[in-house]
C-alpha cells in the first residue's frame, strides 16, 4: 500500500461517516480510495483496477468519464451552472423535460424536479395526497406498498418501504401505510409460473383496495424488480392488474423507476413491459448517466390541473429544493438521452443480457444457490444454506461480505445485498468483461460458502 493510500484512508476515517455502513467494519475492511475511473473500471492509488459490477450504486450506465457526457457538462459549465427554477428557467431543463415526456408513457406530460431518488418519492406522495385534498377527497391520507419494497431513506420515502433493516428503528416516525404481499417470484410454488404467481398474489392487493380505497391516495411499487430488497423480481402481469384496479377504485399509481428505469430491465422503462402508464413516474440515478444528482417526477395534466388556480385559492404545490432542475445535471441528462437514441442502447443491452444469461447458467445447480434470476441488465444469485428448502444462511455469518472481500482482491467491485450477489454494471461492459466478472463472483461464492 502506498503512503498516499494509507494517508487518505486515515483522513477519511477521521472525518467521514459513510452511508449504509457500520463504521466499525472499517477496522478490518479498508476504505477504498479511488484515484480515477474510465469505462467500467475504477483505479485506486496503488494502481489496482476494479470492475464496477454495480454501476456505483446503479447510477452509471455509460461508463465513468464518458467523453460525450463530459463534453456536455463542460460546455454547459461555460454558460450557466445553476439558476433557481422558481420563476426562472433555462434551456437544458426545458429540453430535458420535452424529451422525457416524449419517451415516457402517455399521458405523462408534466415534469417536477428534485435532487435525488428519495426526494422524488417525497414529491410523488405529497403531490398525490395534495391532489385529493384539492379536489375535496379529504379522507384520503394513506398509501399502499408491497412487502420487501424499498423507496428511499427520507421519512416519507422510508414509510413507503418495507425492508425491516432500513425502517425498523424509525417505525415511530413513519406514516401508517398498508402493505400487500409482494408478487416476488422467489416464493412461488414448485411448478407455478411467475405469471400465475403474480396473478394469485394480486388477490391480496385487490382486497386491500376494495376495503380501503376511500382512504387510500396511491399504491407505490418498484416495477418488476425490488432492488434493495434483494433484487427480487416479479411478472409484469401484476402491474397490468394493478393499473386496472387503481382505475376502478379511484387510486393513484406511483411507479418508482429510480433504479429500474433507463434500460435496466430490457425496455427503456419497466412499466412498458406491462403496457401501462402510472399517474406518477419517479426517475433518478441513470437520469444523468451517473454524473450528477438529479431526479424528476412525471405526472399527468389531470394532476397538474388540480393545483392550477388563482393565488387566493392557496392550492399550489409549495414544494422545493434549492438545486431543482440544476442546469449541469440537465445537460448530463440530455447527453445521456442522446446516447440512448444514437447508439440503439436498448437493442445492444438485449445482446449483453443474453451473455449474462449464458454466464449465470453455471450457478443453477450449485448446492448453495437457491435462485438465479435475471431481468434485462440485472442478474442476481441468491445464496442459501439449503437448496431444497431455500433456508437462508444466518445473516450473522455475512457470507455476502466474504464475496465482496474476495471480489476486491481479484479486481471486481461487488457489493452484495446480504446473501444476494448481483450484477448491474454499466452498459458499456463487454462480453469478455462479463465473463471475467462472473468468474470472480463464482470463485468468491465458493470461498464464501465453504469458509
VEXVEX-537870 format. One line per field, with one value per residue (C-alpha): x, y, z; residue in three letters. Coordinates in steps of 0.05 Angstrom, whole numbers, plus 5000, padded with zeros to 4 digits. Layout:
BEGIN
x (X, ...);
y (Y, ...);
z (Z, ...);
res (ala, ...);
end
This chain:
BEGIN
x (5000, 5027, 5036, 4982, 4931, 4947, 4942, 4875, 4845, 4868, 4839, 4775, 4760, 4777, 4725, 4673, 4612, 4598, 4527, 4496, 4558, 4574, 4635, 4668, 4675, 4729, 4774, 4784, 4754, 4795, 4761, 4777, 4802, 4791, 4840, 4808, 4757, 4744, 4690, 4673, 4739, 4758, 4831, 4859, 4923, 4962, 4945, 4897, 4836, 4766, 4709, 4649, 4598, 4544, 4549, 4568, 4501, 4463, 4474, 4527, 4501, 4552, 4617, 4659, 4687, 4645, 4672, 4604, 4574, 4639, 4635, 4562, 4574, 4637, 4600, 4543, 4591, 4615, 4543, 4507, 4517, 4452, 4394, 4334, 4274, 4223, 4205, 4266, 4282, 4337, 4343, 4372, 4314, 4263, 4295, 4303, 4230, 4207, 4249, 4227, 4154, 4167, 4198, 4155, 4085, 4026, 3994, 4055, 4060, 4090, 4158, 4173, 4247, 4283, 4354, 4354, 4310, 4284, 4265, 4227, 4187, 4171, 4146, 4102, 4069, 4058, 4031, 3983, 3957, 3952, 3914, 3859, 3856, 3849, 3790, 3754, 3772, 3797, 3792, 3847, 3911, 3942, 3987, 3994, 4061, 4088, 4124, 4200, 4196, 4246, 4236, 4289, 4313, 4278, 4219, 4164, 4203, 4222, 4149, 4134, 4185, 4181, 4252, 4259, 4334, 4322, 4257, 4251, 4287, 4249, 4180, 4153, 4167, 4136, 4070, 4017, 4019, 3981, 4026, 4006, 4045, 4097, 4088, 4162, 4172, 4222, 4164, 4122, 4104, 4142, 4115, 4079, 4098, 4118, 4056, 4009, 4040, 4034, 3960, 3949, 3984, 3945, 3883, 3913, 3922, 3853, 3824, 3862, 3838, 3766, 3766, 3808, 3803, 3764, 3823, 3880, 3916, 3961, 3995, 4071, 4112, 4181, 4162, 4188, 4248, 4251, 4323, 4346, 4300, 4349, 4337, 4272, 4233, 4161, 4120, 4092, 4021, 4018, 4027, 3973, 3924, 3945, 3933, 3863, 3847, 3874, 3830, 3769, 3777, 3800, 3871, 3936, 3992, 4064, 4118, 4186, 4231, 4290, 4333, 4298, 4287, 4331, 4342, 4358, 4301, 4306, 4260, 4271, 4222, 4199, 4126, 4129, 4132, 4062, 4037, 4016, 4025, 4028, 3999, 4068, 4135, 4196, 4264, 4335, 4401, 4415, 4378, 4445, 4487, 4512, 4545, 4504, 4446, 4380, 4311, 4244, 4172, 4130, 4054, 3991, 3952, 3896, 3941, 3972, 3904, 3882, 3936, 3923, 3882, 3881, 3933, 3878, 3856, 3920, 3922, 3992, 4044, 4093, 4149, 4220, 4293, 4350, 4381, 4316, 4328, 4403, 4430, 4492, 4451, 4402, 4460, 4485, 4415, 4408, 4475, 4452, 4388, 4427, 4469, 4407, 4378, 4440, 4471, 4408, 4426, 4364, 4379, 4453, 4432, 4390, 4452, 4491, 4433, 4440, 4513, 4493, 4443, 4495, 4546, 4499, 4472, 4531, 4501, 4435, 4459, 4502, 4481, 4482, 4445, 4371, 4355, 4386, 4343, 4351, 4312, 4348, 4414, 4403, 4425, 4421, 4446, 4415, 4458, 4422, 4441, 4394, 4376, 4314, 4280, 4313, 4332, 4378, 4446, 4443, 4452, 4503, 4552, 4556, 4570, 4558, 4613, 4662, 4643, 4655, 4724, 4743, 4720, 4763, 4824, 4810, 4792, 4716, 4675, 4615, 4570, 4522, 4454, 4460, 4469, 4446, 4504, 4483, 4509, 4485, 4543, 4548, 4520, 4589, 4614, 4639, 4625, 4696, 4688, 4622, 4657, 4713, 4664, 4622, 4685, 4708, 4638, 4637, 4703, 4680, 4617, 4657, 4702, 4642, 4600, 4659, 4691);
y (5000, 5068, 5124, 5162, 5107, 5100, 5175, 5181, 5123, 5154, 5222, 5191, 5154, 5216, 5259, 5219, 5178, 5132, 5113, 5045, 5025, 5001, 5044, 4994, 4947, 4992, 4968, 4905, 4926, 4983, 5041, 5040, 5109, 5114, 5156, 5153, 5116, 5101, 5058, 5001, 5006, 5041, 5051, 5063, 5098, 5033, 5022, 4966, 4963, 4942, 4927, 4967, 4910, 4952, 5017, 5055, 5042, 5033, 5103, 5096, 5070, 5093, 5085, 5131, 5193, 5184, 5233, 5253, 5268, 5302, 5348, 5366, 5383, 5423, 5463, 5477, 5500, 5554, 5581, 5574, 5525, 5537, 5583, 5574, 5543, 5585, 5640, 5625, 5573, 5552, 5515, 5448, 5437, 5454, 5408, 5352, 5357, 5355, 5293, 5257, 5269, 5243, 5176, 5161, 5131, 5173, 5212, 5235, 5308, 5348, 5345, 5365, 5363, 5346, 5327, 5251, 5189, 5195, 5267, 5246, 5196, 5251, 5295, 5240, 5221, 5293, 5310, 5251, 5269, 5342, 5326, 5291, 5348, 5398, 5361, 5353, 5280, 5299, 5228, 5201, 5201, 5132, 5094, 5021, 4989, 4919, 4876, 4876, 4943, 5000, 5072, 5113, 5138, 5203, 5197, 5196, 5151, 5105, 5100, 5073, 5017, 4951, 4925, 4918, 4930, 5001, 5021, 4983, 5032, 5091, 5059, 5111, 5167, 5135, 5143, 5089, 5050, 4988, 4931, 4880, 4815, 4821, 4782, 4764, 4701, 4672, 4650, 4615, 4542, 4487, 4485, 4551, 4603, 4673, 4700, 4653, 4671, 4745, 4737, 4696, 4747, 4804, 4779, 4808, 4877, 4874, 4860, 4918, 4967, 4941, 4952, 5015, 5054, 5110, 5127, 5109, 5162, 5117, 5050, 5053, 4999, 4985, 4957, 4886, 4888, 4902, 4923, 4939, 4882, 4832, 4841, 4801, 4801, 4792, 4784, 4845, 4817, 4843, 4914, 4906, 4882, 4937, 4992, 4966, 4961, 5031, 5059, 5020, 5043, 5115, 5107, 5135, 5090, 5113, 5077, 5082, 5072, 5104, 5041, 5003, 5059, 5076, 5008, 4965, 4915, 4907, 4965, 5039, 5037, 4975, 4997, 4987, 4912, 4914, 4965, 5013, 5086, 5106, 5170, 5188, 5162, 5175, 5177, 5189, 5150, 5136, 5201, 5237, 5177, 5173, 5242, 5289, 5285, 5299, 5269, 5281, 5262, 5259, 5265, 5280, 5341, 5317, 5320, 5386, 5419, 5405, 5453, 5506, 5566, 5636, 5653, 5664, 5591, 5570, 5505, 5510, 5455, 5491, 5441, 5460, 5441, 5491, 5454, 5436, 5428, 5442, 5462, 5418, 5358, 5371, 5377, 5309, 5282, 5308, 5276, 5211, 5211, 5227, 5165, 5122, 5149, 5150, 5083, 5040, 5022, 4980, 4932, 4928, 4913, 4855, 4823, 4835, 4806, 4742, 4738, 4748, 4691, 4645, 4661, 4657, 4589, 4558, 4575, 4539, 4472, 4499, 4467, 4535, 4575, 4580, 4622, 4652, 4708, 4759, 4819, 4853, 4880, 4857, 4787, 4761, 4697, 4683, 4642, 4594, 4544, 4491, 4490, 4445, 4488, 4554, 4562, 4623, 4626, 4661, 4735, 4740, 4697, 4752, 4706, 4763, 4804, 4748, 4750, 4826, 4818, 4764, 4807, 4866, 4821, 4797, 4862, 4865, 4913, 4872, 4898, 4841, 4854, 4808, 4739, 4761, 4770, 4812, 4843, 4911, 4940, 4999, 4984, 4994, 4928, 4877, 4803, 4789, 4833, 4799, 4732, 4758, 4788, 4725, 4682, 4723, 4720, 4645, 4636, 4685, 4646, 4581, 4616, 4645, 4582, 4538, 4586);
z (5000, 4981, 5031, 4992, 5001, 5075, 5086, 5050, 5090, 5155, 5137, 5111, 5176, 5216, 5181, 5141, 5163, 5104, 5081, 5095, 5134, 5204, 5211, 5259, 5199, 5173, 5229, 5187, 5119, 5090, 5055, 4981, 4957, 4882, 4842, 4773, 4731, 4659, 4627, 4674, 4711, 4776, 4795, 4864, 4886, 4884, 4810, 4826, 4779, 4798, 4750, 4775, 4775, 4808, 4769, 4832, 4865, 4800, 4772, 4719, 4653, 4600, 4638, 4680, 4647, 4585, 4534, 4507, 4576, 4598, 4538, 4550, 4624, 4606, 4552, 4599, 4653, 4606, 4600, 4666, 4724, 4762, 4770, 4815, 4780, 4818, 4768, 4725, 4673, 4626, 4560, 4587, 4635, 4581, 4530, 4581, 4602, 4530, 4515, 4579, 4562, 4492, 4516, 4577, 4572, 4553, 4588, 4629, 4609, 4666, 4700, 4772, 4790, 4854, 4876, 4887, 4887, 4958, 4944, 4882, 4924, 4974, 4916, 4889, 4955, 4975, 4906, 4908, 4978, 4960, 4896, 4935, 4984, 4928, 4896, 4963, 4979, 5048, 5076, 5030, 5071, 5067, 5019, 4998, 4987, 4975, 5026, 5017, 4979, 4984, 4963, 4998, 5065, 5079, 5127, 5075, 5027, 5084, 5103, 5034, 5042, 5078, 5089, 5165, 5164, 5140, 5173, 5239, 5285, 5255, 5260, 5309, 5259, 5198, 5162, 5172, 5107, 5085, 5060, 5008, 5000, 4945, 4880, 4885, 4842, 4891, 4934, 4881, 4889, 4851, 4780, 4787, 4735, 4753, 4717, 4753, 4820, 4805, 4789, 4852, 4896, 4865, 4901, 4965, 4933, 4904, 4972, 5003, 4950, 4955, 5030, 5037, 4971, 5003, 5048, 5001, 4960, 4919, 4911, 4903, 4870, 4841, 4773, 4760, 4808, 4883, 4881, 4952, 4976, 4946, 4871, 4878, 4812, 4791, 4728, 4691, 4695, 4766, 4741, 4688, 4741, 4789, 4737, 4724, 4797, 4814, 4759, 4783, 4855, 4843, 4870, 4841, 4818, 4833, 4794, 4828, 4767, 4801, 4797, 4741, 4691, 4632, 4602, 4664, 4653, 4578, 4559, 4569, 4628, 4665, 4660, 4585, 4594, 4625, 4574, 4629, 4649, 4722, 4750, 4776, 4750, 4793, 4758, 4782, 4784, 4710, 4690, 4688, 4668, 4739, 4737, 4779, 4830, 4795, 4798, 4766, 4777, 4715, 4722, 4683, 4663, 4707, 4769, 4747, 4735, 4807, 4830, 4778, 4802, 4829, 4882, 4934, 4927, 4962, 4925, 4895, 4906, 4952, 4950, 4930, 4931, 4923, 4865, 4830, 4755, 4761, 4693, 4696, 4716, 4659, 4610, 4633, 4626, 4555, 4536, 4567, 4527, 4464, 4474, 4484, 4420, 4376, 4398, 4399, 4471, 4486, 4429, 4450, 4521, 4499, 4468, 4532, 4572, 4532, 4552, 4625, 4617, 4587, 4641, 4700, 4679, 4715, 4783, 4773, 4800, 4857, 4923, 4958, 4905, 4918, 4857, 4795, 4767, 4712, 4686, 4629, 4654, 4725, 4747, 4818, 4852, 4919, 4967, 5014, 5067, 5039, 4966, 4974, 5027, 5008, 5081, 5084, 5115, 5183, 5168, 5224, 5182, 5130, 5072, 5022, 5055, 5041, 4968, 4969, 5000, 4951, 4893, 4915, 4919, 4848, 4812, 4817, 4859, 4882, 4939, 4955, 4986, 5045, 5014, 4945, 4896, 4837, 4773, 4750, 4711, 4663, 4594, 4562, 4591, 4541, 4536, 4558, 4619, 4636, 4636, 4679, 4729, 4734, 4741, 4800, 4831, 4822, 4858, 4911, 4924, 4932, 4982, 5020, 5027, 5048, 5099);
res (unk, unk, unk, unk, unk, unk, unk, unk, unk, unk, unk, unk, unk, unk, unk, unk, unk, unk, unk, unk, unk, unk, unk, unk, unk, unk, unk, unk, unk, unk, unk, unk, unk, unk, unk, unk, unk, unk, unk, unk, unk, unk, unk, unk, unk, unk, unk, unk, unk, unk, unk, unk, unk, unk, unk, unk, unk, unk, unk, unk, unk, unk, unk, unk, unk, unk, unk, unk, unk, unk, unk, unk, unk, unk, unk, unk, unk, unk, unk, unk, unk, unk, unk, unk, unk, unk, unk, unk, unk, unk, unk, unk, unk, unk, unk, unk, unk, unk, unk, unk, unk, unk, unk, unk, unk, unk, unk, unk, unk, unk, unk, unk, unk, unk, unk, unk, unk, unk, unk, unk, unk, unk, unk, unk, unk, unk, unk, unk, unk, unk, unk, unk, unk, unk, unk, unk, unk, unk, unk, unk, unk, unk, unk, unk, unk, unk, unk, unk, unk, unk, unk, unk, unk, unk, unk, unk, unk, unk, unk, unk, unk, unk, unk, unk, unk, unk, unk, unk, unk, unk, unk, unk, unk, unk, unk, unk, unk, unk, unk, unk, unk, unk, unk, unk, unk, unk, unk, unk, unk, unk, unk, unk, unk, unk, unk, unk, unk, unk, unk, unk, unk, unk, unk, unk, unk, unk, unk, unk, unk, unk, unk, unk, unk, unk, unk, unk, unk, unk, unk, unk, unk, unk, unk, unk, unk, unk, unk, unk, unk, unk, unk, unk, unk, unk, unk, unk, unk, unk, unk, unk, unk, unk, unk, unk, unk, unk, unk, unk, unk, unk, unk, unk, unk, unk, unk, unk, unk, unk, unk, unk, unk, unk, unk, unk, unk, unk, unk, unk, unk, unk, unk, unk, unk, unk, unk, unk, unk, unk, unk, unk, unk, unk, unk, unk, unk, unk, unk, unk, unk, unk, unk, unk, unk, unk, unk, unk, unk, unk, unk, unk, unk, unk, unk, unk, unk, unk, unk, unk, unk, unk, unk, unk, unk, unk, unk, unk, unk, unk, unk, unk, unk, unk, unk, unk, unk, unk, unk, unk, unk, unk, unk, unk, unk, unk, unk, unk, unk, unk, unk, unk, unk, unk, unk, unk, unk, unk, unk, unk, unk, unk, unk, unk, unk, unk, unk, unk, unk, unk, unk, unk, unk, unk, unk, unk, unk, unk, unk, unk, unk, unk, unk, unk, unk, unk, unk, unk, unk, unk, unk, unk, unk, unk, unk, unk, unk, unk, unk, unk, unk, unk, unk, unk, unk, unk, unk, unk, unk, unk, unk, unk, unk, unk, unk, unk, unk, unk, unk, unk, unk, unk, unk, unk, unk, unk, unk, unk, unk, unk, unk, unk, unk, unk, unk, unk, unk, unk, unk, unk, unk, unk, unk, unk, unk, unk, unk, unk, unk, unk, unk, unk, unk, unk, unk, unk, unk, unk, unk, unk, unk, unk, unk);
end
